[in-house]
């Protein structure tokens, strides 16, 4: 099968899997948010902040090395990565126990101290996840990973309503996370092709450290990016305001994680396949940037226009105060999606430092957010700081890719202008002449999306060519299934 065919098949599988998985996670958050108070949702967010810090500061990205490395099928390498994952989970669990009292004191929630102790089960269970599911992705076999993730999400989502009704507070979130982690560990071993094993290979361990240390540093930066704003709100504001802001964060990041995980899983194998051929890599990079920019622009504009309606419909009217922060966060997450392409291109050429350099600039939003927190301004301005910092990060990422690997700035600049304009128009329209009527939201978002699509297809030739090929391939597949449908159903 051609690369285009494999990518389309992989994209369809990933998109379907991520849609179901993220959809289940989204439904679970909605159920819990509706059944517990915003203050309790804020306390639950402090669990995520604590756990995220400890997980990211020990992440050597062993799964990425298995996908990228030419010898990623080597059982010795896989076993060494598996051992590191378990050791990491063990030490992280110990640190969670040590931080239970300081964390509950920092966030002014002493009643949740025992819950922080039980949180130690989560990294321990995640350390038992089988990495063979990542190895299978080298040949774009995403099925086992998708089935494991969907199974874990389905179990946790099914338990959401009874857990929330039984506990009635932040404890419901804690036990749902523990249940999901345990289910994922079990299912990953069920769907793996190789036997779970540990190998202590010194050479591979050194190699893992060499590959992963920039990504580990990047993990610290990612913590400040994804959790820094909530850490500031959790310490400077009330748990109610943290709960409201967390809903905006969860909503915006759920969409970007769904799209981002699909895109990143496709790009790394596709770029790694031609890592030695500069011309092919640059061609794939150009097309990828343009595709991602189109998707980011369409999703960002629609979410900004429908912000209030979506929050009221999904979470209820008591979370409408999150609309302002949500719009800023959606704009920032759209830019972060575009940054996936240069990061994947650099990683395919064994450069794990590109993302780190970009995220150094991305953390520029933290000092700005601290100022907002000290002055106790509206929390939506903290989200605005994220957008400013994301602009700096995408510029740094593109410049680093140009200097270190010779991939030009022009593809990224061409791709980002029109989606950025579409998101700006959506934001200005919402701020100046907003109406919560459905017909108005549909007309504005539909108009912006149509104009954006036409402009990008007209001015970006690589995007136009690949869209044409993709449509032709899809049409051929549809026609190929027609005789089968006629025989089976008489259509």
N, C-alpha and C positions, 0 to 999 in steps of 0.2 A: 504494500500500500504506500502511496506517496506521502511525503511529509504533510502536505495540505490535508489529505484525507485523514491521516492519523491525528493531526491537530484538531480537525473538526469533530472526529469521533471522540477524542479525549475531552474536548471542550463540552460536547453534549453530555458525556457521562459526568464530568465534574460539575457542570452547571446544574444538572438534575440532582446529583448527590448533595451539593452544597445548598441548593434551594430547599431540599427537604430537611437537611440537617440544621441549617440556620433558621429555617422556618419553625422547626420544632423548638429550638432555643428561644426564638423570638416569642413564640406562644407561651413558653414556660415563664419568661420574664413578665409578660403581660398578666398572666394568671396570678403570679405572686404579687406584682405591683398593685393589682386591684384588690387583693385580699388582705394585704398588710398596710400599715401606715407609711407615709413618706419617710418619717423618722427611722422606722425599722429598715426601710429600703436603703437609707443612708448608712446605717450601721452595717448592713450586708456589703455595701460598697467598700467599707474599711477592710473587710476580709479580702476582697479582690486586690486592694492596694498592697496589703502586707504580703500576700502570696505571690503577687506579680513581681515584687521587688526581689524576693528570694529565688524565684524561678529564673529570672532574667540574669541575675549576677552569677549564675552557675551554668549558663547555657553555652556549650561549645558547638552547637549546631551539628551534632554527629549525623543527624538525618540528612542534612544538606550535603555533607561530605560523601555519604553513601550514594546519593543520587548523582553528584557531579563527578566523582573520581572514576578514572578509567577502570580501576580494579574494584569498583563498588560491589561486585558480586563475590568477592573473596570472603569466604566464611570467617577467616581470621580477623579481617577488618570489621565485619559485621558483629562478631562476638565481642571484640574490644569495645566497640561503640555501645553495645548492649550493656556491658559491665559498667561503663562510665555512666550510662543513664540511671542504672540502679543506685550506684554510689552517690550520684548527685541527688537523687530522691531521698536517700537515707540522711545525708547531711542537711538537706533543706528541711526535712521533717524535724530534725533536732533543733535547727535555728528557729523554726516556728514556735516550738515549745519554749525556747529561751526568750523569745520576743513577746510572748503572750501578755505578760504584765506591762512591759513598756508600751506596747502598741495600744492596749486598752486605756492606758493612762494618757497617752498622746492624743488620742481621739476623744477623750473624756467620756468613755463608755465602760466604766468598771463592771457593769452588769454583764458584759459580754466576754469577760476574761476566760471563763471555762470554754466558751465557744472558740476562742482563739487557740486553745489547747487542742481541741478536737480537729481543728483545721490542719494539724500536722499529718493527718491521714491522707490528705489529698496528694502532696508531693510523693509520699511513699508509694501510693497506688500508681501514680503516673510513671514512676520509675520502673514499673513492671510491664509497661507497654512494649509489645514486640516490634522491633524496627524492621522486620522483614517486609512489612507493608510498604515502607519507604523504598526498599530495594526494588520492589516490583514496579515502582513508578519510573525506573530507568528506561523501561520499554513502554511507557505510557499505559501501564496496567493499573488503573485507579480503582477498579472494582472492590478489592478487599478492603482498602482504606475507607472507601465510601460506605460499605456495608457496616464496618465497625463503628464509624462515627454516627451513622444514622441509628444504629441499634442502641448506642449509648444515649443519644439524645432522645430517642423514643421512650426508653425506660424512665429517664429523668422527667420528661414532660408528662408522661402518664401519672407519675407520682406527685406532680406539682400541686394539683388541687387538694388531694387528701393531706399532703404534708402541710400546705399553707393553712388549711382548716384546722388541723390538729395542733400545730405549734402556734400559729397566729402571730408570729413575729419573725425576727431575723433568723432564728434557728432553722426555719424552713429552707432558706437559701443554703445554709451550711450543709444540711443533710442531703439536699438535692445535689450539690457539687460532689460530695463524697460518693453518693450513689452513682453518679455519672462517671466518675473517675474509675471506680471499681468495675463497672460494666465495660468501659473501654479497654481496661487491662485484660479482662477475660476474653472479649471478642477479638482483640488483636492477636491473641495466641490461638484462637480457634481458626481464624482465617489465614494465618501465616502458612507458608509452604515449608519453611525450614523449622527444625527443632530449636526451641529457645535454649540458648547457651551463653555462657560467659567465657571470654578468652582474655588473658592478661598478656598482651603482646607489647613489649616495650617500644618497638619501632613504630607500631601503629598508634600507640598512646602519644608519643612525641609528635607524630604527624597530626593527630587529632588536636593537640594543643596548639600546634603551629597554624593549622587552618582556622581553629576556632577562637583564638584569643581576640582578634579584631571584632569578631561577632559577639564575643562576651562583653567587650567594652561597649559595643553597639547595644547590647542588652541593657546595660545601665542607662545609656542614653534613651533607649526606648521606654524604659520605666518612667523617666522624667517626662517623656513626651505623652505617654498614654495615661499615666497615673498622677503626674505632677500637679495638674490642675485640680484633680479631686483631692489630692493630699493637702493642697493649700486651702481649699474650701472646707475640708474636714477639720482643719485645725483653726481656721480663722472665722468660720461661719457656723451655723447650727447644723444638726443632723437633718433637719427638715430641708434646708437649702441644698445640702449634699445629696439628699434623696431626689430632689427635683432635678438637679444638674446631672445626676447619674442616669436618669431616664433619657436625657438628651444624648449623653455619651453612648449609652447602650444602643439607642436607636441608630445613631450615625455610624457607629463602629460595626454594628451588625450588617449594615448594607455594604460597607467598604470591605469588611472581612470576607463576606460572601464573594464579592467580585474579585477581591485581591487574591484570595486563596486559589480560585480558579485560574486567574491570569498567571500568578507566580508558578503554579504547578505545571502549566503548559510552557512557559517561556524558558525556564531553566534547562529542561531536556532539549528543547529546540535550539537554544543558543549553544549549549555544550556540544551538540552534535557537529557544529561548524566552528568551534572555538579557534581552530588553526587557520581557517580560511577567512581572512579579513573582509573580503568583498561580500561573501555570503552573509557573514555576521552583520555587516553594516546594513545590508538589504533587509534582513529579517528584523533588525533593530528599528529601522525606519518605519516599516509597516506596523510593527507592534506598537510603537509609540502613538501612531496615528489612530489605530483601533482603540487603544486604551483611552486616549483623549476624547474620542467620540463617545464612548460608553460613559466616561466620567462626566462629560458635559450634559448628556441626556439625563442621567440619574440625578446629578446635582441640581439642575434647574427644576426638575419635577418635584423633588423633595422639598426644596425651599418654598415653592409656591403652595404646596399642600401641607406645610408644617403643622399649622394649627388643627386642621381637619384630621390629620393622621393621629396627632397626640390625643385629641378628644375622643376619637373613635376607638383607639387601641387601649389607652391607659386611663381614660376618664377625664372629666373636666378639672379635677384637682391637680393635674399635671400640665395644664395649659401654660403655666408660667415658664416652662422649659422651652417654649417655641423660639424665643430670641436666641438662646444659646445654641439651639439645634441648627438654625440657619448658618451661623458662623462655623459650627463644627462640620456641617455637610460640605461647605465650601473648602475647608481645610482637608477633609478626607478625600475630596475629589482630586486635589493636587497630589495627595499622597499616593493615590492610585496610579497617576501618571508616572510617578517616581519609581514604580516597580520595574519598568522596562530598563532604564539605565542601570539599576541595581542588579538585575538578572544578567545583563550583558557583561558587567564587570565580574560577577561571581562565576560566570561561565569561563572566564579567562583566569580563574584562580585568584581573583582580586576580591578578597572579603573585606577590604578596608574602605571601599567606595561608600557603602552605606553608612559606615561609621563616621566618615568625614561629613557627609550630608546631615547626619543626625546631631553632630556637634553644633551645626548652625541651627538645626531645628530646636535645640534646647534654649535658643535665645528668647523664646516665648516665656520661659519660666521666670526670669527676672521681671519681665513686664507683668506677668500674672501676680507675682509677689507684691508688686506695687499696688495693683488693683485690690488685692486682699488686705493689705495694710490700711489702705484708705477706705476699705469696706464699700467699694463701688458695686454696682450691679454685677452679678456673676456672669451675665452674658458677655461682658467685656473681657473676662478671662478666656472665653471661647474665641473672641476676636484676636487675642494675642496668639492663639494657635494658628490662625490663618496667616498672620504676618510672618511668623516663624517658618511656616511651611513654604512660603515664597522664597525665603532665604535658603532653605534646605534643597529645594529643587534646582535652584541656580548653582549651588555648590556641587550637587550631584552631577549635573551636566558638565560643569567645568572640569571636575575631577576625571570624568570619563574621557573628555577630550584630551587632557594633558597626559593621562596614563595609558590610554589605549587608542588614541587617534580617532575616536568616533565623534563626528561633528556635532556642533551645537544646533545647526540649522534644523534638523528633523524635529528636535524637541521644541524649539521656538515656534516653528510653523504649526506644530500640533496643538500647542497650548493656548494660542491667541484666541481662536474662535470659541472653544469651550469656556475659556475664562470670561469672554464677553457675554456668552449665554447665561452663565451663572450670575454675573454682575447685573444683567438686565432683569433676571428673575428676582434678585434681591432688591433692586430699586423699585420694581413694580410692587412687590409685597410691602415695602416701606411707605410708598407714596399713595397708592390707590388700591389697597388690599380690600378684598371682599371675601367672606367665607362661603359665598354661594358656590355650589358645585360647578355650575355652568361657567362661572368666571374662571375658576381655577383650571378647569379642563381647557378652556379656550386659550388662556395665557400659556400654560405649559405646553399644550399641543402646538401652538404657533412657534414658540421658541425652539422646540425640538425639530420641527419641520425645517425651519430656516437654518438651524445649525447643521442638520444632516445634508441639506442641499449645498450649503457653502463649503463644507468639508469635502464632499464628493466632487464638487466642481473644481476646487483649487488644489487638492492633494491627489496627484496622479497615482502614487503607489496604493493609497487607500481605495481609490476608485477601481483600480485593476483587481485588487484582492477581493473586494466586495463582489465584483462581477464573477470572478472565478468561483467564489464561495456559493453564490446564488445558482450558478450553472451546475455545480457539483450537487447541491441540495436538490435541484430539479431533476437531475439524472437519478438520484437515489429514490425520489418520489415516483418517478416513472418506472423504475425497476421493480418497485413493490406493487404496481398496479395489476399485473397478471396474477400475482399471488392473492390479492384482495378479491379479484374476480372469481378465482377458483373457489376460494373459501366462503365468501359471503355473497357472491353474485353481483358485486358492485360494477 
